[in-house]
Amino acid sequence: MEATGVYWIAVYEILEQQGFHVTLVNAQHFKNVNAQKTDVKDCQWLHQLHANGLLRASHIAKEVFRELKSYLHERTVLQNQKSDTLNRIHKLLTQMNIKVQHLISDIEGVSGMKLLRGIAEGKTNPEELLALIDITKLKADKEDLIKSLNGIYKKQFIVILQHSLKAYDFFKDQMKAYEMLIEQVLETMLPGDEHGCKPVIKKKKGYVRKNQYSINLHEYLKHIIGVDITLIDGIDEISGLDIISVTGTDMSKWPTAEHFASWLNLGPRPKKSGGKVIGHERRFTNNKATQAFRMAAQTMWQNKGSLGHLYRRLSAQKGSKKANKATARKLSVIFYNMVKNQTEYDKNKLQINTERQRAKRISFLQKEAIKYGFLLQNAGA
C-alpha cells in the first residue's frame, strides 16, 4: 500500500481492524516510468515489487503510541495558538503605549498576567495596577514601572485585550484537557508487576512554568521505557515523550543503531558511481523524533561535556549544520542503545572518545612538527 498524504490512514485503519497485515510503502522508495503513471500501473508495479521482496515496510507504531501522538500534536497546535495570542497582546500593549512588557521578563508569568487582567478590568492608574503584584520580586524600579504603565487606555484597546485574554485562557484550558488525555494513555502503558499491579505515579509538585506539563512526565517515561532517557544531555521529558510517541519502545524493528539513525535521516547518504563516492544526498523529513534529536543537538554548543566538545569541534571544522546533524545522530545512537539494551546513560564511554580525539590531535601535531624540522615538548616537562 502506497503512502499518499493522509489518505492512506483511513484505509490502513480499516484493514488493520479486519486483521490484515498491511505493508505501507514510502512513495519515494519506488519509481515508475516517466510520463506513463496511472493508478492501475502503480498497483501492478507495487504488486510486482512486493512479490519479489523488494519493498520495505514503513514504521507504523502500535495503536497506543498513535493515540499518544495525536494528543501531543493537538496540544502543540494549541500551544502555538496560545503563543500567537500572546504576540497579539504584545502588539496591543505597544499600541497602548504601555512598555511594562519590556521591564517584566515574562509577561505570561504571575505578575505579568495580573497586570494584564487588571488593565482588562478597567484599571488605568499605574499605582493601582502595581498594587496587584509584588514589585519586590521584580528587578525593575518602581518609578520605571509607573512610567511604563502610563498608556493610552482607549475603550477599543480594553475590549480587544479582554477578548484576547479569553482566547488565552481557552487555549490553556484545552492544553490541560489534552494533558489529562495524555496521562490516561501513559497510565495504560505502565508495566505491571507479577501480580498485575502498576506503579503509582506521584503528582507533580511546585509551580508549572509556561508550556511545561502539569503531569509527572519524568516518572511516567522512566517506568514505561525502563531507563531514564532524560539523563542524556539535551533531552528533557518533553522531547523524550515526543520521541517515543513516534518510535515506540520496541527497538527490535531496527537491527542496529545505524539502521535507526538512517531511518531518522540522520545518517550520511553517499552517492556512489563506479565504486566511488561522488557526493552525498540531502533529504528532508518531517519526522517528529528527528526534530527532537536535532533540537537537543542545538543545545550542545554550550554543553561542557563530551557531546558539547564534539559539537564545537565539528562546528569549527565543517559548519554548524553538519555539526548539528552529526551530534543528533550521536544522541539517537545513545537513545537506541539505552532503550534496546536497557542500560543507563554512561558519560564515561563518551569520555573515552574525547581522549582518543585528543591523542590523535597530539599525534598529528607531532608529525607536522617533525615534518618541518621542529620538536614538540610538553610545557610541564
Secondary structure, 3 states (H helix, E strand, C coil): CEECCCHHHHHHHHHHHCCCCCCCEEHHHCCCCCCCCCHHHHHHHHHHHHHCCCCCCCCCCCHHHHHHHHHHHHHHHHHHHHHHHHHHHHHHHHHCCCCHHHHCCCCCCHHHHHHHHHHHCCCCCHHHHHCCCCHHHCCCCHHHHHHHCCCCCCHHHHHHHHHHHHHHHHHHHHHHHHHHHHHHHHHHHCCCCCCCCCCCCCCCCCCCCCCCCCCCHHHHHHHHHCCCHHHCCCCCHHHHHHHHHHHCCCHHHCCCHHHHHHHCCCCCCEEEECCEEEEECCCCCCCHHHHHHHHHHHHHHHCCCHHHHHHHHHHHHHCHHHHHHHHHHHHHHHHHHHHHHCCCCCHHHHHHHHHHHHHHHHHHHHHHHHHCCCCCCCCCC
